[in-house]
């Protein structure tokens, strides 16, 4: 962003950083709106109210509801994808079943709103082709991570889809038994795991 007359480069960078932070805060508010009421509840006004921001601020950053919706889904997917990166870095590949279980538990506990918004994205992508590439990239990333453990990429895609089903099911339980849920995900991966001696 070029500095305007009388504005230093550091001031211009600070303005840009504040704008980016405001945009992220609005998207997080949009995620909360969708997690609470579904994607049909997303409007500029509901985001403004949730973020305690002006309507003008929301429409400045997202001129159309389509832009807001797509950006919100991308932000939610980024949150869950970042958690995948963080979790997969915490242990060796031979601990993959535990890492996957840890990841799925983190989604339904630490990132519940983002996980719910991603599930809304999956449904929306069935009729909105513009959303499909972003979700498919994330789904392929999980499948690729799982493939050495479960016997190839095709199996990885199947298990990744099954994990999505486990996440959406877990989100329907307000008093989810986290230990039981973790054990069920771990059991699924262990059952499908390809052992070198087999």
C-alpha positions in Angstrom: 0.0 0.0 0.0 1.7 3.3 -1.1 2.0 5.9 1.6 -0.1 9.1 1.0 1.4 12.5 1.2 2.4 13.4 4.8 2.1 9.7 5.9 5.2 7.8 6.8 5.8 4.2 5.7 5.5 3.0 9.3 2.2 4.8 9.6 0.9 3.2 6.4 2.0 -0.2 7.6 0.3 0.3 10.9 -3.0 1.3 9.1 -2.7 -1.8 6.9 -2.1 -4.0 10.0 -5.1 -2.5 11.8 -7.3 -3.0 8.7 -6.2 -6.7 8.5 -6.8 -7.2 12.2 -10.3 -5.6 11.9 -11.1 -7.8 8.9 -10.0 -10.9 10.8 -12.1 -9.9 13.8 -15.2 -9.4 11.5 -14.6 -12.8 10.0 -14.3 -14.4 13.4 -17.6 -12.8 14.3 -19.1 -14.1 11.0 -17.9 -17.6 12.0 -19.6 -17.2 15.4 -22.9 -16.2 13.7 -22.8 -19.2 11.3 -21.9 -21.6 14.1 -24.8 -20.4 16.2 -27.5 -20.1 13.5 -26.3 -21.7 10.2 -25.1 -20.0 7.1 -28.6 -18.7 6.4 -28.2 -16.4 9.5 -25.2 -14.6 8.0 -25.8 -11.0 7.2 -23.8 -7.8 7.4 -26.0 -6.7 10.3 -25.6 -9.9 12.3 -21.8 -9.7 11.9 -21.8 -6.0 12.9 -23.8 -6.8 16.0 -21.7 -9.8 17.0 -18.4 -7.9 16.4 -19.8 -4.8 18.1 -18.7 -2.9 15.0 -20.5 -0.5 12.7 -22.4 -1.8 9.7 -20.3 0.5 7.6 -17.2 -1.2 8.7 -18.5 -4.6 7.7 -19.7 -3.4 4.3 -16.4 -1.6 3.8 -14.5 -4.9 4.2 -17.1 -7.1 2.5 -19.1 -5.3 -0.1 -21.5 -8.2 -0.9 -23.0 -11.0 1.2 -21.3 -13.5 -1.2 -17.9 -11.9 -0.5 -18.6 -12.1 3.3 -19.8 -15.7 3.1 -16.9 -16.9 1.0 -14.3 -15.1 3.1 -15.9 -16.4 6.3 -15.7 -20.0 5.0 -12.1 -19.5 4.0 -11.2 -18.1 7.4 -12.9 -21.1 9.1 -11.0 -23.5 6.9 -7.8 -21.7 7.6 -8.3 -22.1 11.4 -8.9 -25.8 11.1 -6.0 -26.2 8.6 -3.7 -24.3 11.0 -4.7 -26.7 13.8 -3.8 -29.6 11.5 -0.4 -28.2 10.9 0.1 -27.6 14.6 -1.0 -31.0 15.7 0.9 -32.9 13.0 4.1 -31.2 14.2 3.7 -32.5 17.7 4.8 -36.1 17.0 6.4 -38.6 14.7 4.5 -40.2 11.8 4.3 -43.6 13.6 2.0 -41.8 16.1 -0.4 -40.7 13.4 -3.5 -42.4 14.8 -3.0 -40.4 18.1 -2.2 -37.2 16.2 -5.4 -37.5 14.1 -7.5 -38.2 17.2 -5.9 -35.2 19.0 -6.6 -33.0 15.9 -10.3 -34.0 15.7 -10.7 -33.4 19.4 -9.1 -30.0 19.1 -11.6 -29.1 16.4 -14.6 -29.9 18.5 -13.2 -28.3 21.7 -10.8 -25.4 20.9 -12.2 -24.5 17.5 -15.8 -25.5 17.7 -17.2 -22.5 15.9 -14.7 -22.9 13.0 -15.4 -26.6 12.8 -19.2 -25.9 12.6 -18.7 -23.3 9.9 -16.6 -25.7 7.9 -19.4 -28.2 8.1 -21.8 -25.5 6.8 -19.2 -24.9 4.0 -19.3 -28.6 3.0 -23.1 -28.4 2.6 -22.9 -25.0 0.8 -20.2 -26.4 -1.6 -22.7 -29.0 -2.9 -24.5 -26.2 -4.7 -21.9 -23.4 -4.8 -19.0 -24.5 -7.2 -16.9 -21.5 -6.1 -16.5 -23.0 -2.6 -15.4 -26.4 -3.8 -11.7 -25.9 -4.6 -10.9 -24.5 -1.2 -12.6 -27.3 0.6 -11.2 -29.9 -1.7 -7.6 -28.7 -1.1 -8.1 -29.1 2.7 -9.8 -32.5 2.3 -6.9 -33.7 0.0 -4.4 -32.5 2.6 -5.9 -34.7 5.3 -6.2 -37.6 2.9 -2.5 -37.2 2.0 -1.5 -37.1 5.6 -3.5 -40.3 6.3 -2.6 -42.2 3.2 0.7 -43.9 4.4 -1.1 -45.1 7.5 -4.3 -46.4 6.0 -3.0 -47.9 2.7 -3.0 -45.3 0.0 -4.6 -42.1 -1.1 -8.0 -43.5 -2.0 -8.3 -44.9 1.5 -7.0 -41.6 2.9 -9.9 -39.8 1.2 -12.4 -42.2 2.6 -11.0 -41.9 6.1 -10.9 -38.1 5.8 -14.6 -38.1 4.9 -15.3 -40.3 7.8 -13.5 -38.0 10.1 -15.7 -35.1 8.8 -18.7 -37.2 9.7 -17.3 -37.8 13.2 -16.7 -34.1 13.7 -20.3 -33.1 12.6 -21.7 -35.8 14.9 -19.6 -34.6 17.8 -20.8 -31.1 17.3 -24.4 -32.2 18.0 -23.5 -33.3 21.5 -23.3 -30.3 23.9 -21.9 -32.5 26.7 -19.6 -34.6 24.6 -17.5 -37.1 26.5 -14.1 -36.0 25.1 -12.2 -39.0 26.2 -14.7 -41.4 24.6 -14.7 -39.3 21.4 -10.9 -39.3 21.3 -10.9 -43.1 21.8 -13.4 -43.6 19.0 -11.3 -41.7 16.5 -8.2 -43.5 17.6 -10.0 -46.8 17.3 -11.1 -46.0 13.8 -7.6 -45.1 12.6 -6.1 -48.1 14.4 -8.5 -50.5 12.7 -7.7 -49.1 9.3 -4.0 -48.8 9.9 -1.8 -50.8 7.5 0.9 -52.6 9.5 4.2 -53.2 7.8 4.2 -56.9 8.9 0.7 -57.5 7.3 
